[in-house]
Amino acid sequence: MPVISASHEFDVSDLFVNLQPFFGRRLFLKVEGFNFAGSIKLKAAREMVAQAEAAGALGPGSTLVESSSGNMGVALSVLAASRGFKFLCVTDSRCNAVTRRTMESFGAEVHVITEPHETEGFLGARIRHVKALLAADEKKVWLNQYLSAGNWMAHYRTTAPAIARQFPDLNVLIVGAGTTGTLMGCARYFRERRPGVRIVAVDSVGSVTFGEPPATRHIPGLGTSVRPPLLDESLVDAVVHVPEADTVRTCRELVRHGFLFGGSTGTVVTGALGWLSEQYGDGVGGVSDQVTAVTISPDLGERYMETVYHDEWVRNSVGSEGLAQGVGSMRAGAEFAAGLEAVSG
C-alpha cells in the first residue's frame, strides 16, 4: 500500500467490477469513488488547480471559487484543505445536505442557489452568482470546470490510459456526460490511439447537452441546463438519454448485489445495458459475448441515502416507477429505442 502525506495523493485507479454475472453482458464498471473526495472529480480538480498555480492565477491570499452540483465542490474542498487555500462553492438546492456538510467540514464556504435562471436553469443561475463574486473581489479565482482544458486533460492522462491497459480488447467505451470533461478526455485518447473503439455518451432525460429540450432533473451529476463548452460531438458515436426513474431502479438493482453506487452510476449502467441490447441483442450467446464494453462509475452511494435510496424522495421526485424492481434499461426494445439516437462521429 502507498504511504501518503497529502489527502489528494491517494486515488484507486485500477478497480473494475465485472457486471456480467448480474446483467448478462460483457460490461465492466470502472470504479472511481475510492479517494478522499469520494469521486472521479478529484482528478480534474488536481489538474485544474495545478494549472492555475503554474499560471500564477492561484496563490497566497487567493480564494478559489467554483460552481458545482456536488462532487467537484467536495474535491476542491479536499484540495483546499490539503494545500492551504480558501474555497467557496456555489451549488444549488439539488445538492444534498450530506454533500454540503462535507464541503463545510473541510472548511469550504457554500452558497446555495435556490431559484433557477428562467432559461438556463440552476447552472445558469450558479454561474451568474460566481461572476458577481468575482466582480466584487479581485482575489477570488474561478477555475471554471465547464471551460478549463484541465477538466478533460485529467482523464486523457489518467482515466483513459488505465482503461486501455486493462482492456486491450475494448470495443465500446460508454461515458456519462456532465461537464463532459471525462467524456472528452477519454474520447480524445481513444480516437488518437485506438480509433476502432466506439464512444457512447450517456445523458439524463431533461438535459440540453445534446440538443434535447430542457426538463426538470432531480439527481445531480450528469446532465446540464447549459450546453457544455468542452463538448465536441464529432468525438461521440452515439448518445443515450436515460430517465431518472430508470437511474434509481438500476442503482437499487446494483445494491441488491452488494454494490452501493451513486446516481450517475445508475444512469451510465442503464444507458450502457440498453445501448448494448439495442446493438447486439439480448446478450445470450452470439456476437454480444465477443463485445467488451466499459463504463465509468463516478462516485459511491453514501451521499445518496436521502435521495436515490430513500423511498419517499423517489416517489416525490421521480415517481413510483423508480421503486419497481428490475434494471432500468430492461424496457421493451421499441420504448428504449425512442430514447436512443445516433450522432455523427
C-alpha positions as CSV (number, residue, x, y, z in Angstrom):
1,M,0.0,0.0,0.0
2,P,1.2,3.5,-0.7
3,V,2.3,5.9,2.1
4,I,1.0,9.4,1.5
5,S,1.4,12.8,3.2
6,A,-1.5,14.7,1.4
7,S,-5.0,13.5,1.0
8,H,-5.2,14.3,-2.7
9,E,-2.3,12.0,-3.5
10,F,-4.4,8.8,-2.9
11,D,-6.7,7.6,-5.7
12,V,-7.6,4.0,-6.6
13,S,-7.4,3.9,-10.4
14,D,-7.4,0.2,-11.3
15,L,-10.6,-1.2,-9.8
16,F,-13.2,-2.6,-12.2
17,V,-16.4,-4.5,-11.4
18,N,-17.5,-7.3,-13.8
19,L,-21.2,-6.8,-14.3
20,Q,-21.8,-9.8,-16.5
21,P,-22.9,-12.1,-13.6
22,F,-25.7,-9.7,-12.8
23,F,-26.8,-8.4,-16.2
24,G,-25.6,-11.0,-18.8
25,R,-23.4,-8.5,-20.6
26,R,-19.6,-8.4,-21.0
27,L,-19.7,-5.0,-19.3
28,F,-17.1,-3.7,-16.9
29,L,-17.6,-0.8,-14.5
30,K,-14.5,1.4,-13.6
31,V,-14.9,2.4,-10.0
32,E,-13.7,6.0,-9.3
33,G,-15.1,6.6,-5.8
34,F,-12.2,5.4,-3.7
35,N,-10.3,8.5,-2.8
36,F,-10.7,11.1,0.0
37,A,-13.0,13.2,-2.1
38,G,-15.2,10.2,-2.9
39,S,-15.4,10.7,-6.7
40,I,-13.8,11.0,-10.1
41,K,-13.8,14.8,-9.8
42,L,-10.6,14.7,-7.7
43,K,-8.7,14.0,-10.9
44,A,-10.0,17.1,-12.7
45,A,-9.7,19.2,-9.5
46,R,-6.0,18.3,-9.2
47,E,-5.3,19.1,-12.8
48,M,-7.1,22.4,-12.8
49,V,-5.6,23.6,-9.6
50,A,-2.1,22.6,-10.8
51,Q,-2.6,24.6,-14.0
52,A,-3.9,27.6,-12.1
53,E,-0.9,27.5,-9.8
54,A,1.6,27.1,-12.6
55,A,0.0,30.1,-14.4
56,G,0.3,32.2,-11.3
57,A,-3.5,32.7,-11.1
58,L,-3.9,30.9,-7.8
59,G,-1.5,31.8,-5.0
60,P,-1.2,33.0,-1.4
61,G,-4.3,35.0,-0.4
62,S,-6.5,33.7,-3.2
63,T,-10.0,32.3,-2.7
64,L,-10.9,29.7,-5.2
65,V,-14.5,29.8,-6.4
66,E,-16.3,27.1,-8.4
67,S,-19.8,26.2,-9.4
68,S,-20.6,22.6,-8.6
69,S,-23.6,20.3,-8.2
70,G,-21.6,18.5,-5.5
71,N,-18.7,16.2,-6.4
72,M,-16.4,18.9,-7.8
73,G,-17.1,21.0,-4.8
74,V,-16.1,18.2,-2.4
75,A,-12.9,17.5,-4.5
76,L,-11.9,21.2,-4.4
77,S,-12.7,21.3,-0.6
78,V,-10.3,18.4,-0.1
79,L,-7.6,20.1,-2.2
80,A,-8.1,23.5,-0.5
81,A,-7.7,21.9,3.0
82,S,-4.6,20.0,1.8
83,R,-3.0,22.9,0.1
84,G,-3.9,25.7,2.4
85,F,-6.1,28.0,0.3
86,K,-9.7,29.1,0.7
87,F,-12.5,27.7,-1.3
88,L,-16.1,28.9,-1.9
89,C,-18.5,26.6,-3.7
90,V,-21.6,27.8,-5.4
91,T,-24.1,25.0,-5.6
92,D,-27.9,24.8,-5.8
93,S,-30.8,23.2,-3.8
94,R,-30.5,19.8,-5.6
95,C,-27.1,19.3,-3.9
96,N,-27.9,17.0,-0.9
97,A,-27.3,18.1,2.7
98,V,-24.6,15.5,3.3
99,T,-22.5,16.8,0.4
100,R,-22.9,20.4,1.6
101,R,-21.9,19.4,5.1
102,T,-18.9,17.5,3.8
103,M,-17.6,20.6,2.0
104,E,-18.2,22.8,5.1
105,S,-16.4,20.2,7.3
106,F,-13.3,20.7,5.1
107,G,-13.5,24.4,5.7
108,A,-15.3,25.5,2.5
109,E,-17.9,28.3,2.3
110,V,-21.0,27.1,0.5
111,H,-23.5,29.3,-1.3
112,V,-26.8,27.6,-2.2
113,I,-28.8,28.9,-5.2
114,T,-32.5,28.3,-4.6
115,E,-34.1,29.7,-7.8
116,P,-33.1,28.6,-11.4
117,H,-32.5,31.1,-14.1
118,E,-35.5,31.4,-16.3
119,T,-33.9,30.0,-19.4
120,E,-30.6,28.4,-18.2
121,G,-31.8,26.6,-15.1
122,F,-29.8,26.2,-11.9
123,L,-26.4,26.1,-13.7
124,G,-27.1,29.5,-15.4
125,A,-28.0,30.9,-12.0
126,R,-24.9,29.5,-10.3
127,I,-22.6,30.9,-13.0
128,R,-24.2,34.3,-12.7
129,H,-23.6,34.2,-8.9
130,V,-19.9,33.2,-9.5
131,K,-19.4,36.1,-11.9
132,A,-20.9,38.5,-9.3
133,L,-18.5,37.2,-6.7
134,L,-15.5,37.7,-9.0
135,A,-16.6,41.2,-9.9
136,A,-16.8,42.1,-6.2
137,D,-13.4,40.7,-5.1
138,E,-10.3,40.5,-7.3
139,K,-8.7,37.9,-5.0
140,K,-11.3,35.3,-5.9
141,V,-10.2,32.9,-8.7
142,W,-12.6,30.8,-10.8
143,L,-11.2,27.7,-12.3
144,N,-14.3,27.2,-14.5
145,Q,-14.6,23.5,-14.8
146,Y,-17.1,24.0,-17.7
147,L,-14.3,25.6,-19.9
148,S,-11.0,24.5,-18.4
149,A,-8.8,22.2,-20.5
150,G,-7.6,20.7,-17.3
151,N,-11.0,19.1,-16.9
152,W,-10.6,16.8,-19.9
153,M,-6.8,16.6,-19.7
154,A,-7.0,14.8,-16.4
155,H,-8.9,12.0,-18.0
156,Y,-6.8,11.9,-21.1
157,R,-3.8,11.4,-18.9
158,T,-5.2,9.0,-16.3
159,T,-8.7,7.6,-16.7
160,A,-8.4,6.6,-20.4
161,P,-4.9,5.0,-20.2
162,A,-6.0,3.0,-17.2
163,I,-8.9,1.6,-19.2
164,A,-6.7,0.9,-22.2
165,R,-4.1,-1.0,-20.1
166,Q,-6.8,-3.2,-18.5
167,F,-8.8,-3.9,-21.7
168,P,-6.6,-4.3,-24.8
169,D,-9.7,-5.9,-26.5
170,L,-12.0,-3.0,-25.7
171,N,-14.8,-2.4,-28.3
172,V,-17.0,0.2,-26.7
173,L,-16.5,2.9,-24.0
174,I,-19.6,4.3,-22.5
175,V,-19.2,7.5,-20.5
176,G,-21.7,9.8,-18.7
177,A,-21.9,13.4,-19.8
178,G,-22.0,16.2,-17.2
179,T,-19.4,19.0,-17.9
180,T,-18.2,16.4,-20.5
181,G,-14.6,16.5,-19.1
182,T,-14.4,12.8,-18.6
183,L,-16.2,12.1,-21.9
184,M,-13.9,14.4,-23.9
185,G,-10.7,13.3,-22.3
186,C,-11.4,9.6,-22.8
187,A,-12.8,10.2,-26.3
188,R,-9.7,12.1,-27.4
189,Y,-7.4,9.5,-26.0
190,F,-9.1,6.6,-27.8
191,R,-9.6,8.5,-31.1
192,E,-5.8,9.1,-31.2
193,R,-4.6,5.7,-30.1
194,R,-7.4,3.1,-30.7
195,P,-9.9,4.7,-33.1
196,G,-11.8,1.5,-33.5
197,V,-13.2,1.9,-30.0
198,R,-16.8,3.2,-30.2
199,I,-17.6,6.1,-27.8
200,V,-21.1,6.3,-26.5
201,A,-22.3,9.2,-24.3
202,V,-25.0,8.7,-21.7
203,D,-27.1,11.7,-20.7
204,S,-30.1,12.3,-18.5
205,V,-33.6,13.0,-19.9
206,G,-34.2,16.7,-19.5
207,S,-30.5,17.7,-20.2
208,V,-29.8,20.1,-23.1
209,T,-26.2,18.8,-23.6
210,F,-27.0,17.1,-26.9
211,G,-29.8,19.4,-28.1
212,E,-32.7,17.8,-26.3
213,P,-35.4,20.0,-24.8
214,P,-34.9,21.0,-21.1
215,A,-36.9,19.4,-18.3
216,T,-36.7,19.2,-14.6
217,R,-34.0,16.9,-13.2
218,H,-33.5,15.9,-9.6
219,I,-30.4,13.8,-9.5
220,P,-27.1,15.8,-9.7
221,G,-24.0,14.7,-11.6
222,L,-25.0,14.0,-15.2
223,G,-26.9,16.3,-17.5
224,T,-26.9,20.1,-17.7
225,S,-29.2,23.1,-18.4
226,V,-26.5,24.9,-20.4
227,R,-24.6,23.2,-23.3
228,P,-21.1,22.4,-22.1
229,P,-18.4,24.4,-23.9
230,L,-16.0,21.5,-23.7
231,L,-18.2,19.2,-25.8
232,D,-17.1,18.1,-29.3
233,E,-19.8,15.9,-30.7
234,S,-17.6,14.7,-33.5
235,L,-15.8,12.6,-31.0
236,V,-19.0,10.8,-30.0
237,D,-20.5,7.9,-31.9
238,A,-23.9,7.6,-30.2
239,V,-25.9,9.2,-27.4
240,V,-28.3,7.6,-24.9
241,H,-30.8,9.5,-22.8
242,V,-31.9,7.9,-19.5
243,P,-35.0,8.8,-17.5
244,E,-34.3,9.3,-13.8
245,A,-36.7,6.6,-12.7
246,D,-34.5,4.1,-14.6
247,T,-31.5,5.6,-12.9
248,V,-33.0,4.8,-9.5
249,R,-34.1,1.3,-10.5
250,T,-30.6,0.4,-11.7
251,C,-28.9,1.8,-8.6
252,R,-31.2,-0.3,-6.4
253,E,-30.6,-3.4,-8.5
254,L,-26.8,-2.9,-8.0
255,V,-27.2,-2.5,-4.3
256,R,-29.1,-5.8,-4.2
257,H,-25.9,-7.4,-5.4
258,G,-23.8,-5.6,-2.7
259,F,-22.6,-2.5,-4.7
260,L,-23.7,0.9,-3.4
261,F,-23.1,3.4,-6.1
262,G,-24.2,7.0,-6.8
263,G,-26.9,8.2,-9.1
264,S,-24.6,8.8,-12.1
265,T,-23.6,5.2,-12.0
266,G,-27.2,4.1,-12.2
267,T,-27.6,6.3,-15.2
268,V,-24.5,5.1,-17.1
269,V,-25.1,1.4,-16.4
270,T,-28.7,1.8,-17.6
271,G,-27.6,3.5,-20.7
272,A,-24.8,1.0,-21.4
273,L,-27.1,-2.0,-21.0
274,G,-29.8,-0.5,-23.1
275,W,-27.4,0.5,-25.9
276,L,-25.7,-2.9,-25.9
277,S,-29.1,-4.6,-26.1
278,E,-30.1,-2.4,-29.0
279,Q,-26.9,-3.0,-30.9
280,Y,-26.2,-6.7,-30.1
281,G,-29.4,-8.4,-28.9
282,D,-30.2,-10.0,-25.6
283,G,-26.7,-10.9,-24.6
284,V,-27.1,-14.6,-24.6
285,G,-24.6,-16.2,-27.0
286,G,-23.7,-14.9,-30.4
287,V,-21.7,-11.8,-31.2
288,S,-22.7,-10.0,-27.9
289,D,-20.5,-12.3,-25.9
290,Q,-17.5,-11.2,-28.0
291,V,-18.1,-7.5,-27.4
292,T,-16.1,-5.9,-24.5
293,A,-17.6,-2.7,-23.1
294,V,-16.5,-0.5,-20.2
295,T,-18.4,2.3,-18.4
296,I,-17.3,4.5,-15.6
297,S,-18.8,4.9,-12.0
298,P,-18.1,8.5,-10.9
299,D,-18.9,8.0,-7.2
300,L,-20.2,5.8,-4.5
301,G,-23.7,5.8,-2.9
302,E,-23.3,7.1,0.7
303,R,-24.2,10.6,-0.3
304,Y,-27.4,9.5,-2.0
305,M,-29.1,7.8,1.0
306,E,-31.6,10.6,1.4
307,T,-32.4,10.7,-2.3
308,V,-31.9,7.7,-4.7
309,Y,-32.1,5.2,-1.8
310,H,-35.0,7.0,0.1
311,D,-38.4,5.7,-1.0
312,E,-40.3,8.9,-0.1
313,W,-37.9,11.1,-2.0
314,V,-38.1,8.8,-5.0
315,R,-41.9,8.9,-5.0
316,N,-42.0,12.6,-4.8
317,S,-39.2,13.4,-7.2
318,V,-39.1,10.8,-10.0
319,G,-42.3,8.8,-9.4
320,S,-43.3,5.4,-8.1
321,E,-41.9,3.7,-11.2
322,G,-38.5,4.3,-9.7
323,L,-39.3,1.9,-6.9
324,A,-40.2,-1.0,-9.2
325,Q,-37.6,-3.8,-9.1
326,G,-35.5,-4.5,-12.2
327,V,-32.8,-2.8,-14.2
328,G,-34.0,0.4,-15.7
329,S,-32.7,-0.4,-19.2
330,M,-34.7,-3.6,-19.4
331,R,-37.6,-1.9,-21.0
332,A,-39.2,-3.1,-24.2
333,G,-36.8,-2.6,-27.1
334,A,-39.1,-0.2,-29.0
335,E,-39.5,2.0,-25.9
336,F,-35.8,2.2,-25.3
337,A,-35.0,2.9,-28.9
338,A,-37.1,6.0,-28.6
339,G,-34.5,7.4,-26.2
340,L,-31.5,6.3,-28.3
341,E,-30.1,8.5,-31.1
342,A,-27.0,8.1,-33.2
343,V,-24.9,11.2,-33.8
344,S,-22.2,11.7,-36.4
345,G,-18.8,10.6,-35.2
